[in-house]
Amino acid sequence: MDELTLLDWKRCIFELYSEVRGERDPERAWRHWCEVRDELFHSHPQTPVPAGAEFEHVPYFDYDPALRVLGVVEPAERVTREIATSGDRPYSFTRFARVGFTLDEEHALDLYWLDGYGGGVYLCFADATSGTETYGAGRYLLDTVKGSDLGERNGKLVLDFNFAYNPSCSYDPRWVCPLAPPGNRLAAPVRGGERYPLGG
C-alpha cells in the first residue's frame, strides 16, 4: 500500500534529521545525510526517481562550512498566502516570521506555517543559481511536516545551505510540491546543497 510505504519514507527522513542534529561535526552530518538519501533514492518504494530513469547518486555542490549560519527569527505580520505548487492548486500557508542571516552580506527570508492539519514550518528559497545550476522553482531548507529540521542553537535557527534539497517534483511530476514564494528569492548565488536532478 502506497500510504504505508510513504509513512516509512517519512519515518526514515525524520530519523535521518534526528541523526543530523545529534552529530557534532556538521560536515560529517552532511556526508551521512548524502549517503542515506542516496540509499533511499536507489531502493525505497517512495523514491522520487521515476522507474527506469538512470540514477547513480544525488548531485551536490561540495561541502562549504561558510554556508552554515545561525538565523535570527523576528516576528512578522501574519499573512495567509496561497503559495504556488507544481500542480494545479496552490497550498495555503501563513507567513509568521522573517529569519535574518549573513552569507557574505545580510539576507532575510520569510518563514511560513503550513495551514493544513498538524501544520509545520516551511522554508523554500530560490537564488541566482536557480534555473541554471539548481532547480529553477527553488530548494527546501526546512519542511518540518516531512521531518526536514536542522534545529536551533542558542535560540537561533540553524540554516545550513549545504542541506538545501530539491522537491520531489523536480524528479517526477507525479509529486505535487509547494515552490519558492516571491519573497524568498536571493539575488546572490548559493552554491551548496543539491544541484539539478538527473543532470538537469
N, C-alpha and C positions, 0 to 999 in steps of 0.2 A: 504494500500500500504506500502510495506516494507520501501521505501525511506522516507515516511513521518514519520513513527514510528522511523526510525533511526535518522531523523532530530530532533525529540522530545527527544530522548535519549541524543543526543549531547547537545541540549539546556539545559537539566536537569544537565548534567555534568558541562557545563560552569557556570550555576547558582550556583551549589554546590561549585565550586572552588572560585567563587567570594565571597561567604559567608565565606569560609575558610580564604581567605586573609583578610577579614574585621573583623574577630574575634581576639581580643587582646590576649586571653588566648589560647595558642597552643593546650593544652590538650582538652579543651572544643571544639575547632575547629575539632580536630581529632575524638572526640566522635560523633559529629554531622555528620562528613564525613562517619563514620562507619554506623550510623543509616540510613542515606539517601541511601547509597549503598545497605544495606540490603533490604530496601523498593523497590529499583529499581530491584534488582536481583530477588525478590519474584514476582513482579507484572507487570513489564514493558514488553511490547511485544518484545523488543530487548534485553531481559536478555541473558547473555551468558550461563546461566544454561540450559542444554538440557531439553526438555519436558520429564516429567516423572521421572527425577532424584530426589533423596531425597536431600532436601536442607533446612537447618534451618537458617543458617547465614554464612556470610563470616568469615573464621577463621583468626584471627590476633594474633600476639605477643602482650603482654601487652605494654602499652604506656611507652616509656622511654625518658625523656626530654633530655638526653645526645645525642640522635640521631638527634636532631635538630641543624643544623650548618649553618653557612654562608660560601658560596663558593666564592673564588676569581677567576674570569674569566680572563684568559690570552689568547690572540690571538695565534693561531697555524697555521702552514702551511695548507692551504686549500687543502684537498684531497677528491676527489669523490670516494666513495666506494659503492659497491653492498653488502648490508647487507642481510644476510640470513633471510628467513621468515619461518613460519610454513607451508607454501605452496610450490609450485613447483618453483616459481620465486622469486628472490631477489628484494628488493626495493633500489632505488638509493638515497643516502644521501651524503652530503658534510660535512666532519669534518671541523669545523671553529674555534674551541677553545678548551681549556682544563680548567676544573674547579678544583681548589685545595681546600682541606678542611682537617679538623682534626677530626678523630674518634679514640681516644687513640694514634694514630700515623698519620703521614702525608699521604694523599692519593690524587690522581688526576684521573679524568675521562674525556673522550672525550665528547664534545658537538657536536651534529650533526644537520644539517638543512635538512629537507625533500625537495628533489628536485622537487617534483610534484607541481601541481598548488596550489598556495597560500602558500606553504611551512609551516614550523613550527619547533620549537626546539624539539629535541628528546634526551632523556637520559634514557637508559636502562642499567642495570648492573646485573652482577652475583656476587656471593660471596661464602664464604665457606659453607653456608647453602644450596646452590643451588643443587637440586637433592636429598636432604635428608629431610630437614625441609621446604624448599621452592621450588617453581617451578624451574626445572632444567635449563630451557632456559633463565632465567632471569626475573627480575621485573622492572617495569617502575617507574621512579620518575617524569619525565616530558614528556609530549606528547601534545604540545600546540595546534596542529591541532585538537585535540579532547577535548581541554579545560583543561587538566591537567597542571596547572601552579600555583606554590606556591608564585611567585612574587620575589621582591628584597627588601633588607634592606640596606640603606646606600651604594648603589652601588654594593652590593654583592648579589649573588643568594641564595635564601632560598632553602636549601636541608634538608628536614625533612624526614628521612628514616622511620618514623612511617607511612608515607603516601605511602610507596612503595606498588605497587599493581601488581597482575598478569595480563598478557594479556588475552584477551577473549579466545584465542585458548587453554589456559590451561584448560578451562571448556569444550569446544566443538570444534572439528577440523574443523567445517564448517567456522570458523573465520580464516582469514589469518593475521598473526601479524609479524612484524619485531622483531627479537630477539636480545639478547645482543651481540654486536660486540666484537671481540677478545680483544681489548684494554680496555674494560670496565669490567674487572674481578678483584675483590678484593680478596686478599688472606685471609683476616680476615672474621669472621662471622658477619653478620649484622642481629641481631635478633630484627627486628622491621618491622612493616607493615604486609602485607598479607602472610599467610602461605600456605602450599599446599592446593589446592582446593579440595573440596568434599572428604576430608580425604586422598588425595594423590592417 
